[in-house]
């Protein structure tokens, strides 16, 4: 079956948008982030210090590859920084038990769920940072 150019564009747009190519990930942060980062404390006013400090992000990479970009302060080919300052300075390890059940996702769904997951973790007692 031959597609007209309009049908082909619709097909390509649909398949590109709907592919599950992204992952949500959660990184545990060193507790020093609470003491040293005013922005982090202001974003988490209800934190009771019973659970950990976390960073929530999305990526088209595997979470294991993404954390390495953060921790090694890597730059893109164009020279753009690929890491979050919070994770670069305070990142400890991935917390797969908090995100594995969600992956993989479409880019759009990952963007939406990033905020929902971060807010949900905050409600459970974690201190959370996300962009």
Secondary structure, DSSP 4 states (H G I P E B T S, - for coil): -PPPHHHHHHHHHHHHHHS--BEEEEEEE-THHHHH-HHHHHHTTT--SSS-EEEEEEESS-HHHHHHHHHTT-B-TTS-B-S-HHHHHHEEEE-GGGTGGG-SB-HHHHHHHHHHHHHHHHHTT-EEEE-
